[in-house]
C-alpha cells in the first residue's frame, strides 16, 4: 500500500471517529453550517472534521463573514494579502498555499505579494532588534510620536504631491551617511536604529526606506501599515503595534479597518493551529483548497 493511500485511509478513519463522538449532539445549527459550507464550497472540507461540532457553527460563520464576505470594510485583495503575510511568518505552509492561490484568483500581482511578504520580513526583523535590545517603551513611543509628527508635517507641506522615488532609493556608503539620511527622513535617529550594528545600518536602512516608507510601491501606504499592524498584533509585539497603529492612522486608516486587519490575523492563526495538527493531511488539504478557491471567490455574502 502506498504511503499516500495509507494516509488517506487513516485520515478517513479519524473523521469517522470524530463523527461517532458527536452522535450524541443534536444541535440543528451544526447541520445548518454543514449545508451552508456545501452550498458555498460545493462540499464540506474534510479538515472541518477536526473541529468538535459544538464549535463548528461558530468557526465556520466567523470565517465566512470575515474572510470570504464582500460586506467588509477591507476589500478581498487586501484581506488575501494580510492572510498571506501572516501565514508566511507563522509559518504555515497550508494557509500559505491557500492564500497564494486566492491572491492569484483575485488579481493580486506578484509584485504586491512580494511586497506584502517583505513588509512582514522587515517588521519581524526590527521587532527582534527592538525586543532583544530591551528598548525603553516610553522612549520608543515618544520617538514614534515624533517621527509621525515629522512625516505628517512633510506630507502637509507637499500639498499632496508625492516626492520623487529617487529619494527613497538610497544606499549610504557609511554609517554616518546612513544616520544623516535617517535624521533627514524621520526628523531624528530613533533608538532602534542607533542600537543596530554600524557595519549593517546602511543596508538595513536602505531596505526599510525603499519598501516601508516608499510611496511608489505597488502597495499603498495604508495597505502596508494595515498588513504591518496585523503582523504586529499576532507576533505579538507591543512596540510594533504602537508604531503601525500610528502609521496606519497617518495613512487615513479607520478604526474599523484596523480592527478587521487584526481580526484577520487572529482567524489566520486560529485555522493554522487546526490545520497543522496531526489530524490534517496536507495532500488532501491542497486538493480541497483548489476546489474551495474555485467555488468561493466569485460569491458575494451579505
KAQUINOR-V938179 format. One record per pair of residues at least 24 apart in sequence whose ideal C-beta (glycine too) atoms are under 6 Angstrom apart, sorted by the first residue. I is the first residue (numbers start at 1). GAP is how many residues later the second one is. If there is no record, write none. Layout:
i->I gap->GAP
i->I gap->GAP
This chain:
i->7 gap->274
i->11 gap->270
i->14 gap->265
i->15 gap->34
i->18 gap->31
i->22 gap->31
i->25 gap->28
i->29 gap->28
i->30 gap->26
i->33 gap->24
i->33 gap->27
i->40 gap->256
i->41 gap->251
i->41 gap->254
i->41 gap->255
i->42 gap->253
i->45 gap->243
i->46 gap->238
i->47 gap->233
i->50 gap->224
i->50 gap->229
i->66 gap->197
i->66 gap->201
i->68 gap->228
i->69 gap->232
i->70 gap->230
i->71 gap->231
i->72 gap->188
i->73 gap->183
i->73 gap->184
i->73 gap->187
i->74 gap->186
i->76 gap->30
i->77 gap->29
i->77 gap->31
i->78 gap->145
i->79 gap->185
i->80 gap->26
i->81 gap->35
i->82 gap->145
i->82 gap->148
i->82 gap->179
i->82 gap->182
i->83 gap->181
i->83 gap->185
i->85 gap->31
i->85 gap->35
i->85 gap->142
i->85 gap->146
i->86 gap->179
i->86 gap->182
i->88 gap->29
i->88 gap->32
i->89 gap->31
i->89 gap->35
i->90 gap->182
i->92 gap->180
i->94 gap->181
i->94 gap->191
i->95 gap->177
i->97 gap->189
i->98 gap->191
i->101 gap->192
i->102 gap->191
i->105 gap->188
i->105 gap->192
i->111 gap->107
i->112 gap->106
i->112 gap->107
i->115 gap->102
i->115 gap->103
i->115 gap->104
i->116 gap->111
i->118 gap->93
i->119 gap->105
i->119 gap->108
i->119 gap->109
i->120 gap->111
i->122 gap->90
i->123 gap->105
i->123 gap->108
i->123 gap->117
i->127 gap->108
i->127 gap->110
i->127 gap->113
i->129 gap->63
i->129 gap->67
i->130 gap->62
i->130 gap->109
i->133 gap->62
i->135 gap->56
i->135 gap->57
i->140 gap->99
i->141 gap->101
i->143 gap->47
i->144 gap->99
i->144 gap->102
i->146 gap->41
i->147 gap->39
i->148 gap->98
i->148 gap->102
i->150 gap->37
i->162 gap->53
i->165 gap->51
i->168 gap->41
i->168 gap->42
i->168 gap->46
i->169 gap->41
i->170 gap->36
i->171 gap->35
i->172 gap->30
i->175 gap->26
i->178 gap->24
i->178 gap->27
i->221 gap->30
i->222 gap->29
i->222 gap->31
i->225 gap->26
i->226 gap->27
i->226 gap->35
i->229 gap->29
i->229 gap->32
i->230 gap->31
i->230 gap->35
i->233 gap->29
i->233 gap->32
i->234 gap->31
i->234 gap->35
